[in-house]
Amino acid sequence: MPEQAIYERQNLIEGLEIPEAASVVGCGGTGFWTALFLAMSGVSELILIDSDIVEISNLNRLLLKESN
């Protein structure tokens, strides 16, 4: 599958402009999903800013799991 083939549907939307880069400040419950959806939309460079630490108590909001 060609790399751009996964974005064929977005290319059909007239006037849609996907930025090359985007910044997300805060990667918790909302920022995590925002960054994920930006990546799935075709944004090629994401700048993620968050000084927090991923802890077991906040994994319920993220698409991550505990590992050793």
HUURGI-V270408 format. One record per helix or strand of 3 or more residues. SS is the DSSP state (H for helix, E for strand). FROM is the first residue (numbers start at 0). TO is the last residue. Records with the same first field share a line. If there is no record, write none. Layout:
BEGIN
SS = FROM-TO, FROM-TO
END
This chain:
BEGIN
H = 2-10, 30-40, 55-60
E = 20-24, 44-48
END
